[in-house]
């Protein structure tokens, strides 16, 4: 399952994201648009992960554990399973 999680934390937003990236989450993916392959970048407070054992609950627990280890509070978050069609603005790496 592919799971997308978006979050706001009380402090160290980029450090929390970096830690999640080290745990196998990703902040972009490559896709075909016509003949071109483009990289799509998520907003700065969002990451995604794929895997048979991934679920929205697992992503939430990863975020909770990471926030706790870094001494920050989760202000809000949402984790959803993602598949199928999507649309957006590809953006650039930040």
N, C-alpha and C positions, 0 to 999 in steps of 0.2 A: 504494500500500500504506500502511496505517496502522501505525506502529511506536510502541510504548511502551518507554521506557527508565527503569529505576529504578537509583539509584546512591547510594553513600556515598563521600565523599571525605575526605581527612585534615584539611581546613580549608576555610573559605569556602564551605560548602555552599550558602547562599542566593545568593552571588555567582556560583557556577557555574550554578545554576539560572537566574538572571537573564540570564546570557550566552547560555544555550541558548534562552531565550525570545526574545532579540534575534535569534537565528538562525532563527526561525520555528517553534520548538517551542511547544507550548501546555500549560497546566496545568489546563484545564477544557474542557468542551464542553456544548452545550445539547441536550436531548432531550425528547421528549414522554412524559409519564406520564399516561395517560388524556387528559383535556382540558387538563391543565396542561403548560406548558413549564418545565423546571427546568434549573438549571446544576449539573453534576456536577464536583466538584473532586477532582483526584488528590492523593494524599499528598505531603507537602512534598519528598520526594526523587524525584519521578517527573514526567516530561513525555512528551508524545507529538507526533508530526508525521505529516502525510500528504503523499503525493506519489508520482508514478509512479516516481521514481528512489530513493525511500526504501526502506531495508532495515534489518534489525537490524545488519548490518555497518556501514552508513553511520552509523547512530545511535551505535554504539560508537566509530567514528572521530571523530565530532563531539565526543563526550565526552572522548576522549583528547586531542584538539587543544586543547579548552577548558581542561582540567585542566593541561596542559603550559604553556599561555600564562599561567595564573594561579599556576603554581608549586606545585600541590598534587598529591598522589598519589591515584589511584583505589584505594579499599579493596576495593570489590566493585561489580559492575553486572550487569544482565541487560537485554537488549533482545529484544523479541519482536514478531512481526507480530500485529496484532489485527484481527479482523473478526467480524461476526456478533453473537450474543447475548452479553450481559454482565449482571452484577448487582452491586450495591454500595450503599454508603451515600453519598449525595450530598455531605455535608459542607458546609463554609462556606469562603469565601476566607480565607487566613491572611495 
